[in-house]
């Protein structure tokens, strides 16, 4: 089975500005795929290219195994980051209309709209105008509109922005359910904890360049350093094989990261701690970096590169002037 | 699902959601009611003025230096004759007379007649004096029964054999008022629907619904659906106005100048064709502009520019009167946008060669299709332009290339 989305070497420039330099990835059915990157990294541009709102300068994009066509559009649900609805229309009428545009029959669209409103506990507002709804309610309606036609590919920009914890849970459950049913879900977000919790695979782009791509867990492993995180009391530097004790500014006091010599195994350290009566531990784990750490690290590397390039540029200017 | 269904869905949605708007209901029912009320007031005021200006009861005096008006005519009309000018003037001064007619000593040579009164002289009185003098002249010739003909030698009817229409002096005004009424009607309808159209596009653009819509519906379908749906709204409005107008006319009784308003079928069909095509042309243009502007306010100025050429023929109305088949009227009736009004004018006044009508309609149709495609391109490209206005050069590039954003400066990345 071909992937839901197959992107090969796309690039896109707006005038002088290179929004996307190079990206190659695929999104599979039955997975939640996270699209990460700092502001202005090219996430929205990439999404818009997948949706054929804008066309790449080079590279190919296939959706459901072929270039995006109208039949495919009926099976896509898209929720842009900045959202809006027809404010002066009645909730149910508007949902029915947008459902029919996605190919549902009017009666079916109305039925589904109503059942989704019930599920979101908004049934009482079906006949109300959209503008009468609170912002959070409107967000939920927008989400319902996006998934009403049970899309095989769902693309959401910041799915949880503006939602309270309860509604965040509702939307999250809904996304899991869609994944269970085999839909491919692309979510673009800044919230790394959500990605760690929900996403199966991820793509991180920075400055239009693809930086990380693959299984979320594998990427975290890839960035793992040979270290452990411990919490407890005692002088950790006394332990054999520890090269550096790094205290972590986490909320919990006393957490430190112990960097280890390559030949020392985690079991060796644990055994050593157990043998040493002056040390007590409450927590002991491998130091797998959070996506937040990785994100910051990658962004920082890029920033350094930029600084280096700028310096080179400046030096060249000086050389030119000297000549 | 096929595309026909898509644009149909959009059209139906636009129709239903706009027809219930208060501004539509007000314009559709409020404006004609307002006009009817104004007309009733005007009619009432006019009627009361005529009552007070009663000519029959006025006391008229006459001093004639030559023997023009015979005694029996003066007796019949109850006009008092004075032998000398001073006593006639005294009678006017002391209020014995309302008005005084003075026939000069050289009347047969110079035709000088004076009409004296305090206050204004009713127009009807002047006419009556003219009629009296004409009658007196005919009596002197010995043919009193031709007095009417002397005043009004020919009531001419012009038979236009190739259109089968008859023009009389009375209904020339009717012929003129017909195209005028249609043009005014069309302008009002166009203004309202185009405002809805632009407001809708600008709303969808600013709240980003457009991004969802274009990933669902082809821009051309979206555009066609909007133009059609709102066009249907305009049609409803025209029908309502016509119905109210007809009822008002029926209630108002037969007005002589409206006799010619009986609309020939051929003209009606041509008028409809121009209405529909011109509406599509302007509707697509406005929707295209709606997509590239950033606020409704900005869109209004574009709307003004786009709809201005529509009324251009009105400025040359005298060219149409004098020679409706002349070069300028012919040219205006061929250029799309102005062709609707110009051709309706021409066809009302004269017989227009069939090939010109067909050429004009053909040009209009071609232009409309072209504009529809261009507007769809602008539509697609414009929806991602937030917070900035494109330069004419950028717009031109998009229209030519049909490509979206390839060269544009900046879109939200």
Contacts between the chains, C-beta under 8 A, distances in Angstrom:
chain1	res1	chain2	res2	distance
A	14	B	405	7.0
A	14	B	408	6.1
A	14	B	409	6.4
A	14	B	410	5.4
A	14	B	411	5.6
A	14	B	413	7.1
A	15	B	407	7.0
A	15	B	408	6.8
A	15	B	409	4.5
A	15	B	410	6.6
A	17	B	410	6.5
A	17	B	413	7.1
A	19	B	413	4.5
A	40	B	413	5.4
A	42	B	413	6.1
A	44	B	412	6.4
A	44	B	413	6.6
A	45	B	411	7.7
A	45	B	413	5.3
A	48	B	211	8.0
A	48	B	384	7.5
A	51	B	215	4.7
A	52	B	215	7.4
A	53	B	211	6.5
A	53	B	214	6.1
A	53	B	215	6.4
A	53	B	384	6.8
A	53	B	404	8.0
A	54	B	384	6.8
A	54	B	404	5.9
A	54	B	405	5.0
A	54	B	411	7.2
A	55	B	403	7.3
A	55	B	404	6.2
A	55	B	405	7.7
A	55	B	406	7.2
A	57	B	406	7.1
A	70	B	3	7.6
A	70	B	218	7.2
A	73	B	215	6.1
A	73	B	216	5.9
A	74	B	1	7.1
A	74	B	216	7.8
A	76	B	215	6.5
A	78	B	211	7.4
A	78	B	212	5.9
A	78	B	215	5.1
A	79	B	212	7.7
A	80	B	208	5.3
A	80	B	211	4.8
A	80	B	212	6.9
A	82	B	208	4.9
A	83	B	207	7.6
A	83	B	208	6.1
A	84	B	204	7.9
A	84	B	206	7.3
A	84	B	207	2.3
A	84	B	208	4.9
A	84	B	209	5.2
A	85	B	207	6.9
A	85	B	209	6.9
A	86	B	17	7.3
A	86	B	203	7.5
A	86	B	209	6.9
A	87	B	203	7.9
A	87	B	207	7.5
A	88	B	17	7.8
A	89	B	17	6.0
A	93	B	17	8.0
A	97	B	9	7.3
A	97	B	13	5.0
A	98	B	212	7.5
A	98	B	216	7.9
A	100	B	9	5.3
A	101	B	6	7.0
A	101	B	9	5.9
A	101	B	10	7.5
A	101	B	213	7.3
A	101	B	216	4.9
A	101	B	217	5.9
A	102	B	216	5.9
A	103	B	1	4.8
